[in-house]
Amino acid sequence: MSAPTEGLPVLSMTFVGDATPPAAAGIAVYDTAMKQSVCSISARHLRNVVEELVQESLEREHGSDPAEVKVVILIRGDRLVVEVHDKGIPAANDDPVLAIPHELARLGFVAEFKIALHGHSGNVAVCEVDLHCAEDRPAFHDVEEKLAEDVARAEDGAELEIRRMRPEETLLLSRCMYRCYGYTYPNDEVYDPTRMAALVESGLMISVVAVNGAGEIVGHVSATLAAAGSLCAEAGKMVVDPRYRGHGLAGKMVLLQRDIVKEVGLRGLWSECVTNHLFSQLSELKSGAQETGVFLATIEAETTMVGIDTKKKQQRHSLIAFFRAISGVPKRTIHVPEHYADLTRKIVGKLAIEREIVSTAGSWSPSGPTRIHLTLVPTRNVAFIDVSTIGENFADHLADQLAGLLALRVDAVYLDLPANDPGTATVGQVTEGLEFFFSAVLPELRTDGDVLRLQFLNELTLDISQVKSASPEGRALVAAVESDRQRVYDLSRNRRLGK
């Protein structure tokens, strides 16, 4: 079985053959969830997903050995985590049985859902739910008012304090987010003060806030680590109360953030800036960050902010990726398909980091199984295919994953390839054949190196003119991504027509 994720073990069960029904796993998961204060609805939903996963694992081919499935329950931070391990032959993701737990995850039965395929080492599906009840969250519309588009601006010289946020202030941050976005902010975490407080207390979220004289949080930016020990963090959750625009809050918060993350030893910050306005992009550019890619159609169109693009119907929103080196970024080699070598060279050439671009695999050949992790993000209807190792049957594994996601009607799929793996230079024809096109280079995204991200849009109509960029370099990058999208689509159409 593959190794479990880090966390406090609660319960472990092993099922062999048909001796025990999957409902036994579901009952144990439900009882454990209830004892850990998970709300009853989430506990029932988690039970349903786990039972389907166990059933699917038992029904898959296991060779001459009887099917063996291990269910592990863990507590990690403020999440209850359930892992379902097996050593069966991975099924194609368009298998109707496997589609059931995927569909339940897409409908929001769990907070997070991942599947990892580890070849001969086995497979693992991971489900996570919050330990506390979502129903216990404050109803922000009862205590806060979403600001009108014509809200009066605060006077110049208004009393403001820029400082690091404390865990007990996350409720004030949630209220600020509601004032600016209502309930449309794409990351539901910002409406969960308990979860954010746990992240701040653990050191996984480093937040800087602007506080006015009335004690309200009126500005915020954070650096969030993927895990303890990460050396690069995501800068995000930037918001400025529209009453305080024009006061330079974003720049002041980013400057303090830079000092803090340097003090804690981070190598760099990456961020995702919205493209329906330029405020956050201008702030990143002022801080010294540079554009490294574009994530097309990654946020639901319903996301709105007070005073910004509220008068016309929007398509799904896109994001521009930025990276800012802090200190100690090591020299690395980036392996990319030949068609992306020049674009990659232009991107990393602006970043004040040392990178050698290699677009030929030389004598490389796969030496083991392909390792893939799949993450569904139900709240955004997108998915991430994270490839940790390019190995045997890469093309088949990738095609199976994409087919399953298309069956679930996800809007966009993002494919992360390991830039430190020489095999990444060999997969261009495979990814183009599946209509993946260029998205981004993400330095230091993993502890072992950089990531080449490609993207796939599921029959979405996209007006690229709505993707706004704040710099000439950013506009050139948006144009390059759109050009590659059209190139890949033309190749696919010509293949279908036999040209």
Summary of the structure (lengths in Angstrom):
residues: 499
radius of gyration: 23.0
end to end distance: 46.3
largest distance: 75.7
contacts: 1669
relative contact order: 0.10
helix: 35%
strand: 30%
